Amino acid sequence: MDHSDALIGQRVEPENNQEQESQSSERSAPESPSMESLLEEQGLSLDFPTQGEIRSGFIATIRENEILVSIGTKSEGVISGRELEAIPSDERSAFVVGQEIPVFVVAPEDANGNVVLSYVRAREEQDWEVVERLRQSGETIDSKIVGFNKGGLIVPVGGLRGFVPASQISLVRRPATNTETPEERYKKLIGEPMRVRVIEVDRERRRLILSERQALQETRESLKDRLLDELHEGTVRTGRVTSLADFGAFVNIEGADGLVHLSEISWDRIQHPNEVLKVGQEVQVKVISVDRDRKRIGLSIRQLQEDPWMQKVGHLKEGMLIEGKITHLTKFGAFARLDEDLEGLIHVSELSEQRVGHPKEVVKEGDTLTLRIIKIDPERRRIGLSRRKVDSPAYADLDWKMALADEVEKAHEPGEDQEEAGVDESETPAPEA
């Protein structure tokens, strides 16, 4: 009851007494408090929902065909029908009375006076807000590949389906050839984890574009700093080839790229890395250099493989005598073939005790000479030979020891007579020195 109701039937006093009379009449006939005034006294008020609003509510009742949610209004809101069916079964089965959930106001009041709510729409709206924040911050997120089309891969972010165009897929996942169809190319990737960055959000068109390449670029920078602190020369790691260039191959190890120079890919001479490697290939690499200031990691593949050149020179020793055939002459020396595919160099200073202006003064192509090995250089894969040191007194003791070793070895080899007689070679006496 308002003031006008209280004054009905009462005498009106002069104006200057009006306020006093009003107060007196209120005391004599108190009005019934309205619901709004009671709520105000308690610091509360009716908060009527508006269409499109997202609220946080508490599950009040769970039924087979509806869920009632308390959202602070005089009656509970309802999730039913198609809205209820749209909730993923695993989430719906996990609901309990009293649980707080987000809801979207579909209609403030339906024909029955109920507030119509949607849980799925609320989650979706929240997801759009999340991806927009991710786009602005540039953060990366981990997800997995759930589908594909001819243009790229489908990767979920929350409840939204994001799209990673082919141009934004990392080089590691790209095929080495273009002979595969999109289905062949992408089908085998379903279920694989993928780290992505949000690069475009268009809520009206329901367009969410993601990039693996941009996410990995940021990740590589942070991972590289950590990896640089951990790596040491000689460390062996497993990595994956991410790209090939004329000068070498980039290999990703634990999220950071290192370079395998062309000369460190193979012991054989190659013109381009693609002769022995392909993008996406898994390889073992050895760390050969770590430049923390420039953030560069040098890697080698060939140093983990047996050097065929070392196999060829395995029977050779510095100081030993060997026969060699002169193959060609240069102003600085002569090259001699020791085996079918093994050559050594006789420097001009090692051709004779006398001063030699050009090798042709003392040797010619086709000559077969006894030479002494004076150096075996595995790093440069070179053998140094000498003609003038064949009879050098400095090697006399070494020659004697080698000759003795040869005799002992021959003596320990069973002859035909010993083999037929079954004589144990350990019983054969060694020759006297």
MIPA-537104 format. One record per residue (C-alpha): y, z, x. Coordinates in steps of 0.001 Angstrom, whole numbers, plus 500000, padded with zeros to 6 digits. Example, Ala and Ser with C-alpha at 12.3 -4.5 7.8 and 13.67 -1.06 7.14 Angstrom:
% MIPA-537104
+--------+--------+--------+
:     c2 :     c3 :     c1 :
+--------+--------+--------+
: 495500 : 507800 : 512300 :
: 498940 : 507140 : 513670 :
+--------+--------+--------+
//
This chain:
% MIPA-537104
+--------+--------+--------+
:     c2 :     c3 :     c1 :
+--------+--------+--------+
: 500000 : 500000 : 500000 :
: 503377 : 499004 : 501484 :
: 506863 : 500509 : 501020 :
: 507699 : 498288 : 498043 :
: 504715 : 499700 : 496161 :
: 505804 : 503278 : 496932 :
: 509271 : 502733 : 495456 :
: 508178 : 501317 : 492128 :
: 509392 : 503512 : 489235 :
: 511606 : 505728 : 491425 :
: 515334 : 506189 : 491205 :
: 517355 : 504421 : 493808 :
: 519730 : 506751 : 495651 :
: 522976 : 505736 : 497339 :
: 522520 : 503555 : 500404 :
: 523305 : 506288 : 502917 :
: 520364 : 508342 : 501590 :
: 517950 : 505441 : 501432 :
: 516146 : 506170 : 504750 :
: 515741 : 509855 : 503888 :
: 514342 : 509037 : 500431 :
: 512000 : 506473 : 501914 :
: 510534 : 509032 : 504285 :
: 510271 : 511535 : 501434 :
: 508443 : 509082 : 499210 :
: 505987 : 508276 : 502033 :
: 505160 : 511940 : 502383 :
: 504743 : 512386 : 498636 :
: 502543 : 509284 : 498146 :
: 500628 : 508351 : 501375 :
: 499198 : 504832 : 501414 :
: 495562 : 503954 : 502239 :
: 495261 : 502683 : 505842 :
: 494294 : 499023 : 506193 :
: 491396 : 497831 : 508420 :
: 493911 : 496270 : 510796 :
: 495852 : 499546 : 511206 :
: 492661 : 501499 : 511815 :
: 491587 : 499043 : 514536 :
: 495038 : 499264 : 516096 :
: 494835 : 503078 : 516163 :
: 491559 : 502791 : 518083 :
: 492994 : 500170 : 520425 :
: 490871 : 497492 : 518827 :
: 491548 : 494355 : 516832 :
: 489598 : 491622 : 515148 :
: 489176 : 488772 : 517607 :
: 488554 : 485694 : 515510 :
: 486757 : 482906 : 517400 :
: 488105 : 479383 : 517755 :
: 486151 : 476168 : 517946 :
: 485278 : 475103 : 521515 :
: 485752 : 478613 : 522907 :
: 483223 : 480077 : 525328 :
: 482449 : 483750 : 524893 :
: 480146 : 486318 : 526363 :
: 477926 : 488009 : 523785 :
: 474935 : 490299 : 523473 :
: 471689 : 489282 : 521808 :
: 471338 : 491389 : 518651 :
: 468246 : 489862 : 517034 :
: 465615 : 487351 : 518128 :
: 463742 : 485530 : 515382 :
: 461461 : 482518 : 515404 :
: 464089 : 480212 : 513926 :
: 467349 : 481842 : 515041 :
: 469028 : 484178 : 517501 :
: 471856 : 486465 : 516391 :
: 474522 : 487207 : 518995 :
: 477242 : 489854 : 518792 :
: 480526 : 488376 : 520057 :
: 483012 : 491015 : 518836 :
: 483576 : 489629 : 515348 :
: 482899 : 491316 : 511971 :
: 479602 : 489453 : 511756 :
: 477159 : 488209 : 514345 :
: 477100 : 484596 : 515464 :
: 474020 : 482436 : 514973 :
: 472113 : 480119 : 517291 :
: 469678 : 478134 : 515165 :
: 468257 : 474710 : 514397 :
: 468725 : 472035 : 517046 :
: 470830 : 474358 : 519203 :
: 467910 : 476766 : 519422 :
: 465418 : 473979 : 520210 :
: 467682 : 472666 : 522984 :
: 467325 : 475878 : 525000 :
: 464730 : 475382 : 527780 :
: 461520 : 477133 : 526779 :
: 461343 : 479220 : 529951 :
: 464871 : 480574 : 529404 :
: 464296 : 481188 : 525707 :
: 461100 : 483140 : 526313 :
: 462946 : 485361 : 528795 :
: 465618 : 486426 : 526260 :
: 465588 : 490106 : 525245 :
: 467651 : 492112 : 522757 :
: 470760 : 493501 : 524453 :
: 470895 : 490721 : 527054 :
: 474362 : 489316 : 527761 :
: 474581 : 485529 : 527475 :
: 477390 : 482933 : 527325 :
: 477864 : 481101 : 524020 :
: 479950 : 478142 : 522866 :
: 481665 : 478391 : 519472 :
: 480543 : 475290 : 517580 :
: 482185 : 476373 : 514313 :
: 484109 : 479590 : 513546 :
: 482578 : 479633 : 510045 :
: 479978 : 477514 : 508305 :
: 479252 : 477198 : 504552 :
: 477479 : 480550 : 504634 :
: 480295 : 482269 : 506498 :
: 478406 : 482421 : 509801 :
: 479840 : 481763 : 513256 :
: 477794 : 478860 : 514674 :
: 477040 : 479228 : 518386 :
: 475411 : 477162 : 521168 :
: 473917 : 478610 : 524329 :
: 473206 : 475197 : 525887 :
: 476786 : 473962 : 525415 :
: 478137 : 477162 : 526979 :
: 475910 : 476780 : 530043 :
: 476909 : 473136 : 530324 :
: 480634 : 473930 : 530148 :
: 480196 : 476620 : 532783 :
: 478311 : 474154 : 534975 :
: 481195 : 471669 : 534732 :
: 483586 : 474404 : 535831 :
: 481292 : 475267 : 538736 :
: 480999 : 471685 : 539987 :
: 484766 : 471246 : 539755 :
: 485232 : 474325 : 541948 :
: 482629 : 472954 : 544359 :
: 484496 : 469652 : 544534 :
: 487755 : 471409 : 545318 :
: 486260 : 473769 : 547921 :
: 484024 : 471177 : 549585 :
: 481088 : 473599 : 549653 :
: 477567 : 472245 : 549990 :
: 474634 : 473218 : 547774 :
: 470852 : 472941 : 548049 :
: 468940 : 471190 : 545294 :
: 466016 : 468761 : 545056 :
: 465391 : 465170 : 544041 :
: 464116 : 464913 : 540458 :
: 464487 : 461199 : 539730 :
: 465969 : 457864 : 540728 :
: 467234 : 454496 : 539540 :
: 467891 : 451258 : 541386 :
: 471263 : 452574 : 542594 :
: 470252 : 455929 : 544036 :
: 468764 : 459377 : 543440 :
: 469080 : 461961 : 540638 :
: 469745 : 465513 : 541853 :
: 470499 : 468429 : 539453 :
: 473355 : 470888 : 539931 :
: 472796 : 473794 : 537552 :
: 472028 : 472167 : 534212 :
: 473826 : 468917 : 535078 :
: 472242 : 465784 : 536472 :
: 474128 : 464559 : 539502 :
: 473855 : 461093 : 541031 :
: 473602 : 460348 : 544761 :
: 474430 : 456625 : 545308 :
: 472399 : 454774 : 547923 :
: 475461 : 454640 : 550174 :
: 475648 : 458456 : 550131 :
: 471989 : 459065 : 551028 :
: 471450 : 460212 : 554619 :
: 470272 : 457670 : 557165 :
: 467092 : 459683 : 557704 :
: 465901 : 458852 : 554179 :
: 466827 : 455189 : 554340 :
: 463953 : 452731 : 554857 :
: 463542 : 450930 : 558146 :
: 463242 : 447634 : 556285 :
: 464569 : 446260 : 553005 :
: 461214 : 444924 : 551832 :
: 460592 : 447889 : 549514 :
: 461710 : 447960 : 545882 :
: 463848 : 450911 : 544690 :
: 460785 : 452369 : 542979 :
: 458722 : 452125 : 546169 :
: 461628 : 453424 : 548233 :
: 462564 : 456451 : 546133 :
: 459401 : 457446 : 544279 :
: 457958 : 459140 : 547348 :
: 461131 : 461245 : 547702 :
: 460821 : 463031 : 544332 :
: 460444 : 466762 : 544839 :
: 461992 : 466754 : 548310 :
: 464857 : 469203 : 548952 :
: 468342 : 467757 : 549389 :
: 471629 : 469317 : 550456 :
: 474626 : 467707 : 548720 :
: 478383 : 467922 : 548344 :
: 480236 : 467213 : 545075 :
: 482605 : 464275 : 545633 :
: 483523 : 463243 : 542049 :
: 483678 : 465054 : 538698 :
: 484558 : 463305 : 535417 :
: 483701 : 465578 : 532480 :
: 484785 : 463126 : 529794 :
: 482508 : 460395 : 531129 :
: 479869 : 462995 : 532074 :
: 479977 : 461627 : 535586 :
: 478920 : 463803 : 538547 :
: 478704 : 462061 : 541940 :
: 477127 : 463769 : 544961 :
: 476836 : 462946 : 548663 :
: 474096 : 463936 : 551065 :
: 475815 : 462274 : 554008 :
: 478992 : 464320 : 553634 :
: 476999 : 467523 : 553156 :
: 474956 : 466895 : 556284 :
: 478055 : 466090 : 558306 :
: 479489 : 469527 : 557578 :
: 476112 : 471144 : 558079 :
: 475564 : 469412 : 561395 :
: 478856 : 470684 : 562762 :
: 478035 : 474296 : 561906 :
: 474402 : 473987 : 562960 :
: 475357 : 472273 : 566195 :
: 477481 : 475243 : 567252 :
: 474524 : 477558 : 566722 :
: 472083 : 475162 : 568341 :
: 474273 : 474742 : 571421 :
: 474072 : 478480 : 571996 :
: 470274 : 478440 : 571744 :
: 469375 : 475291 : 573680 :
: 468641 : 475220 : 577382 :
: 467652 : 472405 : 579705 :
: 463911 : 471888 : 579638 :
: 463519 : 473014 : 576008 :
: 461140 : 470831 : 573983 :
: 461852 : 470278 : 570270 :
: 460625 : 468063 : 567439 :
: 463273 : 465887 : 565779 :
: 463788 : 462829 : 563615 :
: 465552 : 459596 : 564569 :
: 468752 : 459284 : 562488 :
: 470316 : 456108 : 563929 :
: 469937 : 453502 : 566655 :
: 472622 : 451960 : 568851 :
: 472670 : 449578 : 571811 :
: 473075 : 452497 : 574209 :
: 470420 : 454797 : 572753 :
: 469070 : 456724 : 569762 :
: 470394 : 459753 : 567899 :
: 467772 : 462365 : 567084 :
: 468337 : 465232 : 564654 :
: 466899 : 468563 : 565744 :
: 467341 : 471503 : 563379 :
: 470286 : 469855 : 561634 :
: 472223 : 468736 : 564731 :
: 472179 : 465353 : 566489 :
: 471474 : 464764 : 570155 :
: 471499 : 461500 : 572101 :
: 468519 : 459907 : 573787 :
: 470055 : 457392 : 576190 :
: 468389 : 454000 : 576438 :
: 467105 : 454875 : 579907 :
: 465447 : 458051 : 578555 :
: 463533 : 456436 : 575696 :
: 460659 : 454824 : 577586 :
: 459309 : 454419 : 581107 :
: 459083 : 450700 : 580411 :
: 462253 : 448632 : 580654 :
: 463610 : 447966 : 577134 :
: 466698 : 446137 : 575905 :
: 467238 : 448029 : 572626 :
: 465873 : 451282 : 571124 :
: 464455 : 449403 : 568123 :
: 461763 : 447998 : 570403 :
: 459984 : 451384 : 570351 :
: 461757 : 453524 : 567712 :
: 462729 : 453286 : 564049 :
: 465054 : 455358 : 561845 :
: 463222 : 458254 : 560206 :
: 460531 : 458421 : 562896 :
: 459524 : 461899 : 564052 :
: 459577 : 462338 : 567829 :
: 459273 : 465045 : 570450 :
: 462262 : 465348 : 572746 :
: 463123 : 467293 : 575874 :
: 466609 : 468747 : 576329 :
: 467994 : 467408 : 579619 :
: 471669 : 468389 : 579283 :
: 473824 : 470689 : 577138 :
: 477614 : 470240 : 577200 :
: 478966 : 473128 : 575133 :
: 482619 : 472206 : 575654 :
: 482197 : 468641 : 574407 :
: 479398 : 469640 : 572000 :
: 476974 : 467073 : 573341 :
: 473212 : 467351 : 573669 :
: 471320 : 465013 : 575996 :
: 467689 : 464388 : 575142 :
: 464750 : 462537 : 576659 :
: 461588 : 461134 : 575119 :
: 460094 : 459558 : 578232 :
: 460066 : 462800 : 580234 :
: 457436 : 464147 : 577846 :
: 455238 : 461135 : 578523 :
: 453136 : 460535 : 581591 :
: 454998 : 458296 : 584009 :
: 452837 : 455202 : 584632 :
: 454586 : 454737 : 587976 :
: 453440 : 458188 : 589091 :
: 449901 : 457207 : 588167 :
: 450199 : 454146 : 590379 :
: 451437 : 456134 : 593388 :
: 449128 : 459085 : 592798 :
: 446869 : 458092 : 595708 :
: 449783 : 457625 : 598106 :
: 451262 : 460299 : 600391 :
: 454279 : 460326 : 602618 :
: 453294 : 459637 : 606230 :
: 450119 : 457717 : 605469 :
: 449469 : 454183 : 606735 :
: 448994 : 451337 : 604283 :
: 448786 : 447565 : 604285 :
: 451536 : 445587 : 602614 :
: 452351 : 441913 : 602076 :
: 455968 : 440785 : 602524 :
: 457161 : 439303 : 599197 :
: 460836 : 438560 : 599831 :
: 463656 : 439235 : 602281 :
: 467213 : 440475 : 601779 :
: 469965 : 441234 : 604277 :
: 469269 : 444978 : 603952 :
: 465465 : 444816 : 604330 :
: 462131 : 443395 : 603288 :
: 460038 : 444117 : 600214 :
: 456299 : 444543 : 600632 :
: 453667 : 444539 : 597880 :
: 451241 : 447444 : 598268 :
: 449200 : 446907 : 595102 :
: 449202 : 444302 : 592374 :
: 452328 : 445725 : 590678 :
: 453628 : 448212 : 593253 :
: 456233 : 447399 : 595883 :
: 458028 : 449283 : 598636 :
: 461104 : 448578 : 600718 :
: 461230 : 448322 : 604510 :
: 464859 : 448947 : 605362 :
: 466223 : 446702 : 608107 :
: 466538 : 449764 : 610351 :
: 462802 : 450416 : 609935 :
: 461602 : 446957 : 610921 :
: 461748 : 447324 : 614687 :
: 462702 : 449629 : 617537 :
: 465178 : 446915 : 618526 :
: 468381 : 446217 : 616627 :
: 467749 : 443612 : 613918 :
: 470568 : 441590 : 612329 :
: 468411 : 440157 : 609528 :
: 464740 : 440831 : 608545 :
: 463858 : 437156 : 609093 :
: 464205 : 437795 : 612842 :
: 460987 : 439869 : 612872 :
: 459051 : 439168 : 609616 :
: 458584 : 436373 : 607110 :
: 457386 : 436134 : 603513 :
: 453587 : 436204 : 603263 :
: 453070 : 438397 : 606345 :
: 450505 : 441172 : 605906 :
: 451514 : 444246 : 607894 :
: 450371 : 447768 : 608542 :
: 453174 : 450015 : 607329 :
: 453881 : 453714 : 607131 :
: 455069 : 455383 : 603929 :
: 458105 : 457459 : 604864 :
: 459393 : 458338 : 601359 :
: 458207 : 458471 : 597747 :
: 461150 : 458925 : 595344 :
: 459957 : 459624 : 591750 :
: 463515 : 459853 : 590410 :
: 464487 : 456381 : 591579 :
: 460873 : 455129 : 591449 :
: 461074 : 453789 : 594985 :
: 458790 : 453789 : 598013 :
: 460311 : 453731 : 601492 :
: 458265 : 451967 : 604200 :
: 458536 : 451650 : 607955 :
: 457128 : 449163 : 610438 :
: 458590 : 450719 : 613550 :
: 457070 : 454165 : 612828 :
: 453521 : 452873 : 612555 :
: 452847 : 453939 : 616155 :
: 455377 : 456754 : 616254 :
: 454189 : 459822 : 618239 :
: 455827 : 461973 : 615535 :
: 453034 : 460971 : 613177 :
: 450178 : 461262 : 615687 :
: 449095 : 464688 : 614464 :
: 449307 : 463584 : 610820 :
: 447302 : 460426 : 611535 :
: 444594 : 462502 : 613223 :
: 444345 : 464897 : 610292 :
: 444195 : 462053 : 607785 :
: 441507 : 460293 : 609797 :
: 439508 : 463526 : 609948 :
: 439880 : 464042 : 606219 :
: 438605 : 460512 : 605609 :
: 435549 : 461159 : 607767 :
: 434769 : 464411 : 605989 :
: 435123 : 462706 : 602610 :
: 432803 : 459887 : 603656 :
: 430283 : 462387 : 604998 :
: 430216 : 464196 : 601664 :
: 429519 : 460981 : 599763 :
: 425723 : 460681 : 599202 :
: 424196 : 457553 : 600782 :
: 421524 : 455424 : 599200 :
: 418775 : 457110 : 601238 :
: 419990 : 460584 : 600259 :
: 420187 : 459663 : 596592 :
: 416671 : 458244 : 596613 :
: 415313 : 461283 : 598470 :
: 417188 : 463709 : 596259 :
: 418994 : 465304 : 599210 :
: 421765 : 467697 : 598191 :
: 425057 : 466528 : 599719 :
: 426076 : 470151 : 600344 :
: 423297 : 470345 : 602937 :
: 424700 : 467422 : 604948 :
: 426523 : 468803 : 608023 :
: 430119 : 467768 : 608535 :
: 430903 : 465724 : 611664 :
: 432300 : 467543 : 614634 :
: 436036 : 467322 : 615123 :
+--------+--------+--------+
//
